[in-house]
Amino acid sequence: MSNFLFNEFEGSSVTAWKQKIQVDLKGADYNETLLWKTNEDIVVKPFYTSEDRTHQQVNVSKKGFSVCQTIFIDDEKIVNSLAVNALKRGANAIQFKANSKFDYKTVLQNINIEKTIIYFSFSFLHDEFQIELSNFLNSKNVYFQTDIIGNLAEIGNWFVNLKEDHKKIENIVEVTNNCISISGDLYQNSGANITQQLAYSLAHANEYLNHFGGDIAHKIHFKFSVGGNYFFEIAKLRAFRILWKTLLSEYNIENIEAHLFVQPSLRNKTLYDYNVNLLRTTSEYMSAILGSANTVSTISYDAMYHKSNEFGERIARNQLLILQQESELATAQNFADGTYYIESLTAQLSEKALVIFKQIEKGGGFLQQLKEGTIQKKIKESAIKEENQLVENKISLLGTNLQQNKNDTMKDNLELYPFVKQRNIKTLIPPIIKNRISENSEKERLELEKR
């Protein structure tokens, strides 16, 4: 591009900009007035220049992202019909969720495995079944979202016990590919701030590397959730790629790109004024895409209170397809390269996350700190801080603490219980509990409706 039109303008230094701003502030302190500090202790400035570029290389797939539909396995024939329909309507990846063994031949009938990326998310651990399924598919496009540490963190117990879980995962790792998933989405949906999410996901993955050795790295992939802090969520995913590369270098491993499966968060989704969730998920899909997700999976705007339904799933899938095909973001995973603000955020997030990671390793590692309750305590503190900020209107949720529609009612629309369920079971460790930030205010509004 020619510089002809800009030749008459002289460049301005950062110092000159600051001096001009200081004059306009009329005596107010620049740092106190214009610098913003986030919950992660990230400093956000009022302007950025080329001096804020880090030029740090973020390894990103050039293939673009996959559009994924999530389907829960109940009736195998119905599930197969839903999957085939989703693929015909634009999805090119499917995440199957299951609570028990199933007839996989029926579920996968008429699905082209070579052209479709398949994720299996099981709430059970069965090594023989997983190996059998892996052998049947025999494809590099299959990912098993198996995570014994993530299950311990979320449920508070092993699937069976420590010894048996490790034995089963060792059997799985020995003969299958893409067989370990890191549940980074758990930390986001339970209220951890962004640097905690990054550090905990990295330390979580490092437990598997310590156990199996660095050669297991190519069999590990990651699940993340993205919230409404648009630029920060873009920077979060990019920062994790840098952190993963840094960690693998300690094991003398190179050229292994992190595979990121990303969904919108449920933490900021609301029961009241639920159509706003469409705006939230659209922004979050964009963060996932621009942040370099390999696969972006849908979440329906009504997922908190409605059973799975064709309308909600179609809308969610079409949101992604519009971004991919009509907004021309099909290969936008490296669009953030060179952006002063995002590069600065990425550097700060990765640096602060690395400090937390080192503290965890110094304290005995992620699993040890889970058993001691340290991780749970830190996440709870962060979640409570965020919830207090909502109450104090320091953060806003449209329809909840901002422009609330007093006539909006929900008590007759609930097909699912939309709040955290109390579990009276004995656990080895305190579980990390997923919850939505608006739950307390929504409970109060539902009570008022019943009066």
N, C-alpha and C positions, 0 to 999 in steps of 0.2 A: 504494500500500500504506500502511495506517495505521501511524503511529509510536507508537500507544498503548502497546504492550507494551514499548517501549524507552524510554519517557519517564523511567522511574525510574533509568536508568543514565546516569551522567555520562561524557562523552567523555574519552579519554585522549590526550595529545599524544605525538608521537614522542619527545620528550625524556623524558617520564615512563616510557614503555616502556623506553628505553635505561637509565634509572636503575634500574628494577626488575630488568632483566637483569643489570646490573653488580653489583647486590647478590647475586643468585643465583649469579653466577660466583665469588663469594668471593675476590676479589682477582685472578683471572685477567684478562688483557688482552682486552677486547671484540674489538678488530680482529684480533688474532692467533688468538683462539679461535673466533670465530663467522663471520668474513668469509672466504669461499671465493673463490679466484682460479682461473679456468679457463685452458685452453691458449690461449684468445684474449685473455687478460688482462681478462676480464670479471669484475667484482666482484659476487658474489652475497651478499645480506644475509640474516640470519635471519628478517626480517619486512619487510613492505611495507605502505604506507598510501596514502591518496589523494594524498599529497604526491609519490608516485613516478609519478603519471600524467603523461603527456606531452601528451595530447590531440592527438597528431599524426594527421592524417587518412590512412588507408590506403585507397586506391581498390581496391575489390573488386567483382567481378561479382556481381550479384544472382541470376544464373541457376542457381546451384548448380554442382556439378562433374560432369564426365563420367567414366564408368567405361570404361577403355580396355583392350583385349586386344591384346597384341603377337604378331604372326605373321610368321615368316620365310618369304619367297617362294622355293620350290623348284619343286614341281609346281603349276602355276597352278590346276588343277581342284581339287586337294586343298586348297590355300590358300583358294579361294573357299568350299568346303564348310565349312572351319573358321571362316571369318569370318562366314558366314551363321548358323552354329550359335551362335557367341558372341553375336551380336546377338539371336538368339531367346531366349537364356538370360540376358539382362539387360544386356550391354554396350551402350553407345551410341556408342562410339568404337573405332576400330581403328588400330593402328600397324603398317604393313607395312614389313618390313626386306628389303633386296635387295642382292645383290652384283653384279648385272648387269641389263641390260634384260630386260623380261618382257612377256608378253601381258596388258596391263592390262584389256582388255575381258573376258577370261575371269576374271581375278582379281576384278573389280568386278561381275560379273553378279549380278543380283537383290539388290543392295545399294542402298538408298534414300539417295542422296548428300545429299539435302536434310535428312534427319533423322539422318544419321550423320556424325560428325566423323572425317576420315581424315587420318592422318599418314603420310608417306613418309620413311623413313630409308634413304638410299642410301650404300653404301660406295664409290661411284664418282661421277664428275662428268661428266654428259652433258647439256649445255644443250638440245640439240634434242629429246631424249627427254623431259626435264622440261617443256619448253614445250608439247610435243605432248600430254603427259598432263594438264597444267593446262588446256589448251584443251578437251580432251575432257570434263573434269569440270565446268569453268566454275562453280565453287561457292566461296562464302566459307568453307565448312566444311572446306577442304582446306589442310593445312600441309605444306610441304616442309622437312624437317629437314636443310637443306643448310648446311654450315659449312666453308669452305675453311681458315679459321684454326684451327678445332677439329681438323680432319684433320691439319694441320701439327703442332699441339701433341701429338696422340696418336700419330701415325705417325712423325713426324720429317721428313716430306717433303710437298711439295705433291702433289696428285693427278697433275699433269703437271709444271708448273713455275710459278713466280710469275706470269709474264706470261700464260700460257695459262689458268691458274686464274682470274685476275682478269677476263680477257676473257669466259670462259664465265659467271662469276657476273654480270657486267654485262649479258650477253644475257638471262639469267634474270630479273634484277631489272627490266629494262625492260618486260617483258610479263606477268609473273606476280605474284600476291599471296601473302602469307604464305610467302615464299620463302627467308628466312634464319633459321637457328636458332643460338642461342648454347649451346654445349655445356658448361654449368655443371656437369653431372653428372660430367664428366671429372675436375674438381678434387676433388670430394668422394670419388670412388671411388679416387683415387690418394693420398689422405691429407692433403689441405689442410685446415686448420682452417676454422671457419665464416667468420671475417672475411676470410680469404684467398679463400674461395669467392665471397663477395659482391664483393670488390674485383676479382678476376680476371674474373668474369663481366661486371661493369660495364665494365672496361677493354677486354675482348674485344669487347663490343658497340660501344664507342666507336670501335674501329678501322673498323668498317663505317660508322658515322656520319661519321667523318672522310673516308672515301673517297667515299661517295655523297652526303653532305650530310644534314641533318636530316630531309628529306622522306622518307627511307627508313624512318623509325622505325616506321611502321604496318605495314611488311612484316617486321619482326623479332619473333621469339618466342623463348622460353627453355626449355631443358631443365635440370631440377635433380634431384638425388637427395637423399633425406633419410635420416639415420642414426638411431641410437637415443637421442640426447639430446633427449627429447620436447619440452620447453618451448623449448629453444634452436632446434630445427628449425622450430617454429611461428613463432618470432620471426625466424628467418632469412628465410623467404619474405616475411613482412610487411616486413622491413627492405629487402629488395630492391625491393619496389614503391616504397618511399619514395625509394631511391637512383635508380631509373630515372626517376621523376618529377623528381627534382632535376637529373639529367643532361640530360633533355629540356628543362628550363626554360632551360638554357644555350644551347640552340639555338632558343629562343623557340617551343617546341612545347608545346601543352597538350592535355589530354583524350585522351591515348593511354594506355590501360591495358596493362600488361605481361600477355602471355598466357603462363601457366606450365604446362608439361607436366612432371609430377613422378612419379618412381618411387622405391620403396625402394632404399636403397644395397645394393650387394653387399659392401662393405668389411667389414661386421661379421657377415656370414653365415658359418656354420660347416659343415664337412663332417661332423664327428662330432656326435652328438646333434642331428641336423638338424631334428627336429620343433620344436625351440626357435625355428627360423627363422619358424615360423608366428606365434609371439608377437611376434617382432621386426617382421615385416612389418605385423602388425595395428597396433602402436604407430606405425609409420612412416606407414601409410595415414592414421591419425588426425592425425598432425602435418601431413601434406600437405593434408588437408581443412581443418583449423582454421587452417592457415597461409595459406589462400586460393588453393590450386591451382585452375586452370581445368579441367585434366584430370589424373586420377590413373590411372597405368597399372600393371598387375599385374606381379609377379615371383613365380614359383613358389618354394616353399620348397626345392626340390631342383634349382634351375636350375644350380648349380655343377657337378653330377656326372651328372645325368640329361639325356638328350635330351628335347626337348619332348614332353609326354605329356598326355593328356586329364585324368587325375586331378589332377595338380599344377596345371594351368591352371584347372580347374573350382574347386578349393579357393581359389585366389588370387582368382578373380573373385567367388566367393561371400563371401569376407572383405569385399570392398568393398561388395557389395550389402547385406550385413547392416548395415554401418555406415551406408550411405546410406538404407536403407528401414526397417530394424527399430530401429536406434539413433537414427533421426530426425536424421541429420546431413546430409540432402540439401541444405540451404541454410545450412550452419553456417560458411561462410567468414568471417563477421565476428563469430563468437562470442567472439573474444579481445578485442574492443573493450572498453576500460574495465578490463581486468584489470591490476592494479598491477604484478605481477611481469613479465608478458609485455611490457607497454608499456615497462617499464624496460629489459628485455633488448633489445627492438627498437631503442630509442634508442641504447644502448651499442654494439650491433653495427653499426648504420648509421654511427655517428660514427667508429668505429675502422676500418671498411671504407673510409670516405671518405678517411681519412688515407693508407691504403695506395694507394688509387686515385690520389690526387694525387702520391704518390711515383713511381708508375709513369709517369704522364704527364710528370712532371718529368724522368724518366730516358729519355725518348724514345718512350714509348708501349708498349703491350702487346706488339706484334709485335717491336719492337726488343729488349725485355727477354727475349722468348722466344729470339730469335736469339743473345743474349748468354749465355743459360742461367740468367739470374737467377731467373725464375719457377720453373724446374725445381728449382733449388737450394733455394729456399724451401719448396716442396712436399715435397721429399725430407727436409728437416730436420724438418718438421712430422710426416711419416709415421713417421720413425725415433723421434721423441719419443713418439708414441702407441704404437708397437710396444714400446718399452722400458717404458712404463707397464703394458702388458699382462703382460710378463715379470715385472715387479716387483709385480704384483697391485694396482696403483693403479687400474686399471680392470678390469672383470670381463666375461668372456664365459661364460655358463652352458654347462657341458659341455666347456669348453676349459681354462680355468684356475680354474674354480669348479665344484665338485661333478661332477668328471669321472668318467664311467663307464668304468672300466678294461676292461670286457668288450666294449665297443662296437667293432665291426670294420667296415671300409669297403672293403678292398682288392678284394673281389669284386663290389662294387656300382657301380664307376666306369664309366659309359658315356662320360663326357667327362673330359678332363684338367683337374683343378680348380685348377691353379696357373698362375702367369705363365709363358708360353712364351718361351724365349730366341729372339731373332731375330738372325740374322747377316746383316744388310743394312746398306748404307751409308746414313747419314742426313745431312741438312743440319744438323739441330739434335738435341740429345738429346731423345728423346720423353718425354712424361709418361706413366708406366706405371700402369695400374690394377692394384691388388693388394688381396688380403684380409688383414686384420690377423692372422689365425690361421694363415696359410700355413706359416710355419716350424715351428710346433709340430705341425701336421698332417702335414707331411712326415716328421718324426721318428717319429710314431705309425705311419704307414704302413710305414716301414722296420722298425719293431719287429714289425709284423704278419707281415712276410715271413720273419722269422727262425724 
